[in-house]
Amino acid sequence: MSPQQPAHSIIWLKDTVSTNYAIREFLPELDNLSVVAAHQQTKGRGQGNHSWHSLPGENLTFSILLKFDDLPATESVRINHIIAVAIREYLRKKGVQARIKHPNDIWVGEKKICGILIENSIREKHITHSIVGIGLNINQVQWPEDLPNPVSLSELTGDRYDLKCELESLQKEICRCFELSQSTDGRISLQEEFKRYLFFLENATSVR
């Protein structure tokens, strides 16, 4: 399957090992802020060695490519700012108030709605690009018993959602935040928004 698409494209796959893995395969042909999404991941990953659980066709499981011209590796937290603020704003527009749990989760109340996995490529102490894997619970309402605190957008609002439409909306938020990050004032705004909703969970273990 060829990924040749316009800038900011969204490529949907029926299934893949993981969307981060798939986007690496397509990398030479992808423009900045392009997305590879899958209806099913067979080995989706969370932070560390944790896996990501998602029923096929129920949630958003995708990766987005961020390319940088001059981002020092020491300032990689800017990527967290872009992604977390964008997801929180997407949820806010759905009527859901979310928080950012350090380092890379999005929670609503005491439940986890989204996980983020950031993989950076570094050359000469600068990040050339990042592949950001995102798992956002959208329509799933039944969960394995060993997941202590998952929640989906559907459970919170009572609605069901078209995954392709929701991914387009979320991609637009990420693009907006990426553009903000290109200016000093924009970076300050993203950082302040990130800090405003950031929290740390003491003695936490990942639920995915």
C-alpha positions in Angstrom: 0.0 0.0 0.0 1.5 3.3 -1.0 1.3 6.2 1.5 1.6 8.9 -1.1 -0.9 11.5 0.0 -1.1 15.3 0.3 0.4 17.1 3.3 -1.4 16.4 6.6 -2.8 13.2 5.2 -4.4 10.4 7.1 -3.7 6.9 6.1 -6.0 4.2 7.5 -4.8 0.6 7.8 -7.1 -2.3 8.5 -4.5 -3.7 11.0 -0.9 -3.4 11.9 1.6 -4.5 14.6 1.6 -0.9 15.8 1.0 2.5 14.1 4.4 3.7 15.3 6.0 0.8 13.5 3.9 1.4 10.4 4.7 5.1 10.2 8.4 4.3 10.3 7.9 2.2 7.2 6.2 5.1 5.4 8.5 7.8 6.8 10.4 8.8 3.6 7.2 9.5 1.8 5.3 11.3 4.5 4.9 15.0 5.0 5.0 16.8 8.3 1.9 16.2 10.5 0.8 13.2 8.5 -1.1 10.4 10.3 -1.2 6.6 10.1 -4.2 5.1 11.8 -5.3 1.5 12.3 -8.6 -0.1 13.0 -6.6 -2.8 14.9 -3.2 -3.0 16.4 -1.9 -6.4 17.3 0.9 -5.2 19.5 0.1 -1.6 20.4 2.4 -0.3 23.1 2.2 2.2 25.9 4.9 3.7 28.0 7.8 1.4 29.0 6.9 -2.3 28.4 3.2 -1.9 28.8 0.7 -2.8 26.1 -2.3 -0.8 24.9 -5.7 -2.5 25.0 -8.3 -1.5 22.4 -11.1 -3.4 20.8 -10.8 -3.3 17.0 -12.8 -0.5 15.4 -13.9 1.1 18.7 -11.2 3.6 19.5 -8.6 5.9 17.9 -5.2 4.2 17.6 -2.8 6.2 15.4 0.6 7.8 15.1 1.4 11.3 13.9 4.7 12.5 12.4 6.2 15.7 13.7 9.2 17.1 11.8 11.5 19.8 13.2 14.2 22.0 11.7 16.0 23.0 14.9 14.6 21.5 18.1 17.3 20.8 20.7 17.0 17.4 22.3 17.1 19.1 25.7 13.8 20.8 24.8 11.9 17.7 23.9 9.2 18.6 26.4 7.8 20.9 23.7 6.5 17.8 22.0 4.6 16.8 25.1 3.1 20.3 25.2 1.9 20.2 21.6 0.2 16.8 21.9 -1.3 16.9 25.4 -2.7 20.4 25.0 -4.2 19.4 21.6 -5.9 16.3 23.0 -7.2 18.2 26.0 -8.6 20.9 23.7 -10.2 18.3 21.5 -11.9 16.8 24.5 -13.0 20.2 25.8 -14.8 20.8 22.6 -16.7 17.6 23.2 -17.8 18.8 26.6 -15.2 16.8 28.5 -12.7 18.4 31.0 -9.5 16.4 31.1 -6.2 16.6 32.9 -2.7 15.7 31.9 -1.1 13.0 34.1 2.7 13.0 34.0 4.3 11.9 31.8 2.0 11.0 28.9 -1.5 10.2 29.9 -4.8 12.1 29.6 -7.3 11.5 32.4 -10.9 12.5 33.1 -11.5 12.5 36.8 -9.9 9.4 38.2 -10.0 7.5 34.9 -7.6 7.3 31.9 -9.0 8.1 28.5 -5.8 8.4 26.5 -2.2 7.3 26.4 0.7 8.8 24.4 4.0 7.3 23.3 6.7 9.6 21.9 9.7 8.3 20.0 12.3 10.9 19.0 15.0 10.6 16.4 18.0 12.7 17.3 21.0 13.8 15.2 23.8 16.0 16.5 21.8 16.8 19.7 18.8 17.9 17.8 15.4 16.2 17.2 14.9 15.7 13.5 11.4 14.1 13.9 9.1 12.5 16.4 6.7 9.7 15.9 3.9 10.1 18.4 1.6 7.2 19.0 -1.8 8.0 20.5 -4.5 5.7 21.8 -7.7 7.6 22.6 -10.7 5.7 23.9 -13.7 6.7 21.8 -16.6 4.2 21.6 -15.5 1.2 23.7 -17.7 0.6 26.8 -16.6 -2.9 27.9 -13.1 -3.4 29.4 -11.0 -6.3 30.7 -11.2 -6.7 34.4 -7.4 -6.2 34.8 -7.7 -2.6 33.6 -8.6 -0.7 36.7 -9.6 2.7 35.5 -10.2 3.1 31.7 -13.0 5.4 30.3 -14.1 6.3 26.8 -15.6 9.4 25.3 -18.8 7.5 24.6 -19.1 6.5 28.3 -18.7 10.2 29.3 -21.1 11.7 26.8 -23.6 8.9 26.0 -22.9 9.4 22.2 -21.2 7.2 19.6 -18.7 8.7 17.2 -17.4 8.3 13.7 -13.8 7.5 14.1 -12.6 9.0 10.8 -14.4 12.3 11.6 -13.0 12.4 15.1 -9.4 11.7 13.9 -9.7 14.6 11.4 -10.8 16.9 14.2 -8.0 15.8 16.5 -5.4 16.1 13.8 -6.5 19.7 13.2 -6.0 20.4 16.9 -2.5 18.9 16.8 -1.6 20.9 13.7 -2.9 24.1 15.4 -0.7 23.4 18.5 2.3 22.6 16.3 2.0 25.9 14.5 1.8 27.7 17.9 5.0 26.0 18.9 6.8 27.7 16.1 6.8 31.1 17.9 8.1 32.2 21.3 4.7 33.5 22.4 3.0 30.3 21.1 5.5 28.1 23.0 4.8 30.1 26.2 1.1 29.7 25.7 1.3 25.9 25.2 3.6 25.5 28.2 1.3 27.5 30.5 -1.7 25.5 29.3 0.2 22.2 29.9 1.3 23.2 33.4 -2.2 24.4 34.3 -3.7 20.9 33.8 -0.7 18.7 34.7 -0.7 16.5 37.7 1.5 13.7 39.2 0.1 10.5 40.6 2.1 9.3 43.6 3.1 5.6 43.5 1.3 5.2 40.2 1.6 2.1 38.0 0.6 2.2 34.3 -2.9 0.8 33.7 -2.0 -0.1 30.1 
